């Protein structure tokens, strides 16, 4: 469940597990390669997948 602060800031928490990596894309361009751990990504329009 989202907290009020997450909703106001337009951010979403993403958990990357130990043996995984994630690629953050914005408009088709690589923004970051996320290593294992907790990350907060911008999600103002609610379309983060």
MODELLER restraints for C-alpha pairs under 7 A, 6 or more apart:
rsr = mdl.restraints
at = mdl.atoms
rsr.add(forms.Gaussian(group=physical.xy_distance, feature=features.Distance(at['CA:6:A'], at['CA:12:A']), mean=6.64, stdev=0.5))
rsr.add(forms.Gaussian(group=physical.xy_distance, feature=features.Distance(at['CA:10:A'], at['CA:42:A']), mean=5.90, stdev=0.5))
rsr.add(forms.Gaussian(group=physical.xy_distance, feature=features.Distance(at['CA:10:A'], at['CA:43:A']), mean=5.06, stdev=0.5))
rsr.add(forms.Gaussian(group=physical.xy_distance, feature=features.Distance(at['CA:10:A'], at['CA:44:A']), mean=4.33, stdev=0.5))
rsr.add(forms.Gaussian(group=physical.xy_distance, feature=features.Distance(at['CA:11:A'], at['CA:40:A']), mean=6.19, stdev=0.5))
rsr.add(forms.Gaussian(group=physical.xy_distance, feature=features.Distance(at['CA:11:A'], at['CA:41:A']), mean=5.44, stdev=0.5))
rsr.add(forms.Gaussian(group=physical.xy_distance, feature=features.Distance(at['CA:11:A'], at['CA:42:A']), mean=4.47, stdev=0.5))
rsr.add(forms.Gaussian(group=physical.xy_distance, feature=features.Distance(at['CA:11:A'], at['CA:43:A']), mean=4.89, stdev=0.5))
rsr.add(forms.Gaussian(group=physical.xy_distance, feature=features.Distance(at['CA:11:A'], at['CA:44:A']), mean=6.71, stdev=0.5))
rsr.add(forms.Gaussian(group=physical.xy_distance, feature=features.Distance(at['CA:12:A'], at['CA:40:A']), mean=5.56, stdev=0.5))
rsr.add(forms.Gaussian(group=physical.xy_distance, feature=features.Distance(at['CA:12:A'], at['CA:41:A']), mean=5.42, stdev=0.5))
rsr.add(forms.Gaussian(group=physical.xy_distance, feature=features.Distance(at['CA:12:A'], at['CA:42:A']), mean=6.42, stdev=0.5))
rsr.add(forms.Gaussian(group=physical.xy_distance, feature=features.Distance(at['CA:12:A'], at['CA:43:A']), mean=5.97, stdev=0.5))
rsr.add(forms.Gaussian(group=physical.xy_distance, feature=features.Distance(at['CA:13:A'], at['CA:38:A']), mean=6.90, stdev=0.5))
rsr.add(forms.Gaussian(group=physical.xy_distance, feature=features.Distance(at['CA:13:A'], at['CA:39:A']), mean=5.77, stdev=0.5))
rsr.add(forms.Gaussian(group=physical.xy_distance, feature=features.Distance(at['CA:13:A'], at['CA:40:A']), mean=4.59, stdev=0.5))
rsr.add(forms.Gaussian(group=physical.xy_distance, feature=features.Distance(at['CA:13:A'], at['CA:41:A']), mean=6.47, stdev=0.5))
rsr.add(forms.Gaussian(group=physical.xy_distance, feature=features.Distance(at['CA:14:A'], at['CA:38:A']), mean=5.88, stdev=0.5))
rsr.add(forms.Gaussian(group=physical.xy_distance, feature=features.Distance(at['CA:14:A'], at['CA:39:A']), mean=5.14, stdev=0.5))
rsr.add(forms.Gaussian(group=physical.xy_distance, feature=features.Distance(at['CA:14:A'], at['CA:40:A']), mean=6.09, stdev=0.5))
rsr.add(forms.Gaussian(group=physical.xy_distance, feature=features.Distance(at['CA:15:A'], at['CA:37:A']), mean=5.84, stdev=0.5))
rsr.add(forms.Gaussian(group=physical.xy_distance, feature=features.Distance(at['CA:15:A'], at['CA:38:A']), mean=4.71, stdev=0.5))
rsr.add(forms.Gaussian(group=physical.xy_distance, feature=features.Distance(at['CA:15:A'], at['CA:39:A']), mean=6.36, stdev=0.5))
rsr.add(forms.Gaussian(group=physical.xy_distance, feature=features.Distance(at['CA:16:A'], at['CA:22:A']), mean=6.93, stdev=0.5))
rsr.add(forms.Gaussian(group=physical.xy_distance, feature=features.Distance(at['CA:16:A'], at['CA:35:A']), mean=6.82, stdev=0.5))
rsr.add(forms.Gaussian(group=physical.xy_distance, feature=features.Distance(at['CA:16:A'], at['CA:36:A']), mean=4.71, stdev=0.5))
rsr.add(forms.Gaussian(group=physical.xy_distance, feature=features.Distance(at['CA:16:A'], at['CA:37:A']), mean=5.26, stdev=0.5))
rsr.add(forms.Gaussian(group=physical.xy_distance, feature=features.Distance(at['CA:16:A'], at['CA:38:A']), mean=6.44, stdev=0.5))
rsr.add(forms.Gaussian(group=physical.xy_distance, feature=features.Distance(at['CA:17:A'], at['CA:36:A']), mean=5.29, stdev=0.5))
rsr.add(forms.Gaussian(group=physical.xy_distance, feature=features.Distance(at['CA:17:A'], at['CA:37:A']), mean=6.52, stdev=0.5))
rsr.add(forms.Gaussian(group=physical.xy_distance, feature=features.Distance(at['CA:18:A'], at['CA:36:A']), mean=5.12, stdev=0.5))
rsr.add(forms.Gaussian(group=physical.xy_distance, feature=features.Distance(at['CA:20:A'], at['CA:36:A']), mean=6.43, stdev=0.5))
rsr.add(forms.Gaussian(group=physical.xy_distance, feature=features.Distance(at['CA:21:A'], at['CA:33:A']), mean=6.96, stdev=0.5))
rsr.add(forms.Gaussian(group=physical.xy_distance, feature=features.Distance(at['CA:21:A'], at['CA:34:A']), mean=5.73, stdev=0.5))
rsr.add(forms.Gaussian(group=physical.xy_distance, feature=features.Distance(at['CA:21:A'], at['CA:35:A']), mean=5.30, stdev=0.5))
rsr.add(forms.Gaussian(group=physical.xy_distance, feature=features.Distance(at['CA:21:A'], at['CA:36:A']), mean=6.42, stdev=0.5))
rsr.add(forms.Gaussian(group=physical.xy_distance, feature=features.Distance(at['CA:22:A'], at['CA:33:A']), mean=5.74, stdev=0.5))
rsr.add(forms.Gaussian(group=physical.xy_distance, feature=features.Distance(at['CA:22:A'], at['CA:34:A']), mean=4.94, stdev=0.5))
rsr.add(forms.Gaussian(group=physical.xy_distance, feature=features.Distance(at['CA:22:A'], at['CA:35:A']), mean=6.88, stdev=0.5))
rsr.add(forms.Gaussian(group=physical.xy_distance, feature=features.Distance(at['CA:23:A'], at['CA:30:A']), mean=6.91, stdev=0.5))
rsr.add(forms.Gaussian(group=physical.xy_distance, feature=features.Distance(at['CA:23:A'], at['CA:32:A']), mean=5.96, stdev=0.5))
rsr.add(forms.Gaussian(group=physical.xy_distance, feature=features.Distance(at['CA:23:A'], at['CA:33:A']), mean=4.59, stdev=0.5))
rsr.add(forms.Gaussian(group=physical.xy_distance, feature=features.Distance(at['CA:23:A'], at['CA:34:A']), mean=6.03, stdev=0.5))
rsr.add(forms.Gaussian(group=physical.xy_distance, feature=features.Distance(at['CA:24:A'], at['CA:30:A']), mean=5.96, stdev=0.5))
rsr.add(forms.Gaussian(group=physical.xy_distance, feature=features.Distance(at['CA:24:A'], at['CA:31:A']), mean=5.36, stdev=0.5))
rsr.add(forms.Gaussian(group=physical.xy_distance, feature=features.Distance(at['CA:24:A'], at['CA:32:A']), mean=5.13, stdev=0.5))
rsr.add(forms.Gaussian(group=physical.xy_distance, feature=features.Distance(at['CA:24:A'], at['CA:33:A']), mean=6.21, stdev=0.5))
rsr.add(forms.Gaussian(group=physical.xy_distance, feature=features.Distance(at['CA:25:A'], at['CA:31:A']), mean=5.37, stdev=0.5))
